[in-house]
């Protein structure tokens, strides 16, 4: 069975509500020489700024 498709203003608002997300993984080296990884899910538009702020 096919799903009902909505048209008009309600459909546009629902489509805009779906955000594109990105998974960002940043590695850091601790004092013992081992690597630790931090994973963050965030909006795709904010990825570059987040990486620049968390560079070591």
N, C-alpha and C positions, 0 to 999 in steps of 0.2 A: 504494500500500500504506500502511496505517496503521501508525504507530509503536506499539510496546508501551508501555503506560502502567503505571508502578509505583504501587503503593498502599502505605500503611502508614508506618512510621517512616522507612524509607529515602527515601521520596518527600518527606516533610516536611523531612528534613535537606538534601536536594538543593535544594529550593525555598528554604530559608533561606540557602543558600550564595550565591545570586544576589543581589548587592548592587545597589541603585539608585545609579547614578553620575551626576555632573553635570559639565559642562565649564564652568569659570569663566575668564573673560577679564578681566584687569585692565589698564587703560591707565595709563601714567605719562608725564609730560611731562619731557623732558630739558632741559639748559641751552640747547641750540640752538633750542628751540621745537618740536621734532618729538616725535611720540608714539611710544612703544614699548609693545608689547602682550605680556603674559605669559599663556600658556594653561596651565591645570592641570586634570587629571581627578581628581576626589575623590568621596568618599561624599556623597550628597545631604544627609545630616544635618549635615555639618560646613561647609556653604557659608556660612552667615551669619557664623560665627565667623571664617572665613578672610577674608571681605570686610572685616569690622570691623578685623582686624589689619593688613590691607594697604591701607587707605585712606590717601590722601595729604593 
